[in-house]
């Protein structure tokens, strides 16, 4: 793993850890580009001259497609978010990039109800992966917008409230302890 740049460390949240950091391999550029894969999101860092930089972070819930191609010399990443943003990095270190795409696949599978779709092609000197998030996550992340304790949800069916409560837990909005406490109260209503 490449050394994690300070700019990436500054945007890491408490409890978030960098799993892989891949540096652009091309040495002709004045400042490097990095792809950092954390346990919560993918972070792209484009360092510029005079201390300037651009950072773009895409949480796994918003990552729609991760494309990876490994050739004889280097590897390339293309990441597409649900908002239509595209991050493209070429000339990445091959072995580090392979570990990063596996970590992205595993992170998407960890938050998905259904497994991610993977298309993989292996050639004589290269390999391609396309990882696509299941459609249910797009719907699931959009539906999880209001907590169960709002006044509108009090009149809802307890079974529907339990489903919404589970979505909040799965999305990481509430803790397991909060989930269990609220679940018990809802079960008493049934």
C-alpha positions as CSV (number, residue, x, y, z in Angstrom):
1,X,0.0,0.0,0.0
2,X,1.2,3.5,-0.8
3,X,1.7,5.9,2.0
4,X,-1.6,7.7,2.8
5,X,-1.2,11.4,2.0
6,X,-2.0,14.0,4.7
7,X,-4.8,15.5,2.6
8,X,-6.6,12.2,2.7
9,X,-6.0,11.7,6.5
10,X,-7.6,15.2,7.1
11,X,-11.0,14.1,5.6
12,X,-11.1,10.7,7.4
13,X,-14.0,10.5,9.9
14,X,-13.7,9.0,13.4
15,X,-13.9,5.2,13.1
16,X,-13.1,5.3,9.4
17,X,-9.9,3.5,8.4
18,X,-7.9,3.4,5.1
19,X,-7.8,-0.1,3.8
20,X,-5.8,0.6,0.6
21,X,-4.1,3.6,-0.9
22,X,-3.0,3.4,-4.5
23,X,-0.7,6.0,-6.1
24,X,-0.7,6.9,-9.8
25,X,2.4,5.2,-11.3
26,X,3.2,7.7,-14.1
27,X,6.3,9.7,-13.0
28,X,6.1,12.4,-15.6
29,X,3.4,14.3,-13.7
30,X,4.5,17.0,-11.3
31,X,2.1,15.9,-8.5
32,X,0.6,12.5,-8.0
33,X,-3.0,11.3,-7.8
34,X,-4.2,8.8,-5.2
35,X,-7.2,6.5,-4.8
36,X,-7.8,5.7,-1.1
37,X,-10.3,2.9,-0.3
38,X,-11.7,3.1,3.3
39,X,-14.2,1.0,5.2
40,X,-16.9,3.6,4.3
41,X,-16.0,5.2,1.0
42,X,-13.6,5.7,-1.9
43,X,-11.5,8.9,-1.8
44,X,-9.8,10.4,-4.9
45,X,-7.0,12.9,-4.3
46,X,-5.5,15.0,-7.1
47,X,-2.5,16.9,-5.7
48,X,-1.5,20.1,-7.5
49,X,1.3,22.6,-7.3
50,X,1.8,25.1,-4.5
51,X,-0.1,23.0,-1.9
52,X,-3.4,23.0,-3.8
53,X,-5.5,19.8,-4.3
54,X,-8.9,18.4,-5.2
55,X,-10.6,15.7,-3.2
56,X,-13.7,13.8,-4.2
57,X,-15.2,11.2,-1.8
58,X,-17.9,8.7,-2.8
59,X,-19.6,6.7,-0.1
60,X,-20.3,3.1,-1.0
61,X,-24.0,3.7,-0.8
62,X,-23.6,6.2,-3.7
63,X,-21.1,4.2,-5.8
64,X,-22.9,2.8,-8.8
65,X,-20.1,1.2,-10.9
66,X,-16.5,0.5,-10.3
67,X,-14.5,-0.5,-13.4
68,X,-10.9,-1.8,-13.2
69,X,-8.6,-2.7,-16.0
70,X,-5.1,-4.2,-15.5
71,X,-2.7,-4.2,-18.3
72,X,1.0,-5.2,-18.8
73,X,2.4,-2.0,-17.2
74,X,-0.3,-0.5,-15.0
75,X,-4.0,-0.4,-14.0
76,X,-6.9,1.9,-14.5
77,X,-9.9,2.7,-12.4
78,X,-13.2,4.3,-13.4
79,X,-15.7,5.0,-10.7
80,X,-19.2,6.3,-11.4
81,X,-21.5,7.7,-8.7
82,X,-25.3,7.7,-8.6
83,X,-25.1,11.5,-9.2
84,X,-23.4,10.9,-12.5
85,X,-19.9,11.9,-11.4
86,X,-17.0,10.0,-12.9
87,X,-13.5,9.5,-11.4
88,X,-10.9,8.2,-13.8
89,X,-7.4,7.2,-12.8
90,X,-4.9,5.5,-15.1
91,X,-1.3,4.3,-14.7
92,X,-2.0,2.9,-11.2
93,X,0.3,0.2,-9.6
94,X,-1.1,-3.1,-10.7
95,X,-0.9,-5.2,-7.5
96,X,-2.1,-2.4,-5.2
97,X,-4.9,-1.6,-7.6
98,X,-6.1,-5.3,-7.6
99,X,-6.2,-5.2,-3.8
100,X,-8.2,-2.0,-3.9
101,X,-10.8,-3.3,-6.4
102,X,-11.3,-6.4,-4.2
103,X,-11.8,-4.2,-1.1
104,X,-14.4,-2.1,-3.1
105,X,-16.2,-5.3,-4.1
106,X,-16.2,-6.5,-0.5
107,X,-17.4,-3.2,0.9
108,X,-20.3,-3.0,-1.6
109,X,-21.3,-6.6,-0.7
110,X,-21.2,-5.7,3.0
111,X,-23.9,-3.1,2.6
112,X,-26.0,-4.9,-0.1
113,X,-29.0,-7.2,0.5
114,X,-28.2,-8.9,-2.8
115,X,-24.6,-9.5,-4.0
116,X,-23.0,-7.1,-6.4
117,X,-22.9,-7.9,-10.1
118,X,-19.4,-8.7,-11.3
119,X,-18.2,-8.9,-14.9
120,X,-14.7,-10.2,-15.2
121,X,-12.6,-10.7,-18.3
122,X,-9.1,-12.2,-18.3
123,X,-6.9,-11.9,-21.3
124,X,-3.3,-12.9,-22.2
125,X,-1.8,-9.7,-20.7
126,X,-4.6,-8.1,-18.9
127,X,-7.7,-8.3,-16.8
128,X,-11.0,-6.3,-16.5
129,X,-13.5,-6.1,-13.7
130,X,-16.8,-4.3,-13.7
131,X,-18.6,-4.2,-10.3
132,X,-22.1,-2.9,-10.3
133,X,-24.2,-2.2,-7.2
134,X,-27.6,-3.9,-7.0
135,X,-30.5,-1.7,-7.8
136,X,-32.1,-2.3,-4.4
137,X,-29.5,-0.2,-2.8
138,X,-30.4,2.8,-4.9
139,X,-34.0,2.6,-3.6
140,X,-32.9,1.6,-0.1
141,X,-30.6,4.6,0.3
142,X,-33.3,7.0,-1.0
143,X,-36.0,5.6,1.3
144,X,-34.0,6.0,4.5
145,X,-34.7,9.7,5.0
146,X,-36.7,10.1,8.2
147,X,-36.3,8.6,11.6
148,X,-39.0,6.2,12.9
149,X,-39.9,8.6,15.8
150,X,-41.5,11.3,13.6
151,X,-45.2,12.1,14.3
152,X,-46.2,10.9,10.8
153,X,-44.8,7.4,11.5
154,X,-46.6,7.0,14.9
155,X,-49.9,6.3,13.0
156,X,-48.2,3.8,10.6
157,X,-48.6,0.1,10.9
158,X,-46.0,-1.4,13.4
159,X,-44.8,-3.9,10.8
160,X,-44.0,-1.0,8.4
161,X,-42.2,0.8,11.2
162,X,-40.2,-2.3,11.9
163,X,-39.1,-2.5,8.2
164,X,-38.1,1.2,8.3
165,X,-36.3,0.7,11.6
166,X,-34.3,-2.2,10.0
167,X,-33.3,0.1,7.1
168,X,-32.1,2.7,9.5
169,X,-29.9,0.1,11.2
170,X,-28.6,-1.3,7.9
171,X,-27.7,2.3,6.7
172,X,-25.8,2.9,10.0
173,X,-28.1,5.7,11.1
174,X,-28.9,4.0,14.4
175,X,-26.9,1.7,16.5
176,X,-27.8,-2.0,17.3
177,X,-28.8,-1.0,20.8
178,X,-31.2,1.7,19.6
179,X,-32.6,-0.7,17.1
180,X,-33.3,-3.4,19.7
181,X,-34.9,-0.9,22.1
182,X,-37.2,0.5,19.4
183,X,-38.0,-2.9,18.0
184,X,-39.2,-4.2,21.4
185,X,-41.6,-1.2,21.7
186,X,-42.9,-1.8,18.2
187,X,-43.4,-5.6,18.9
188,X,-45.5,-4.7,21.9
189,X,-47.9,-2.8,19.6
190,X,-48.5,-5.9,17.4
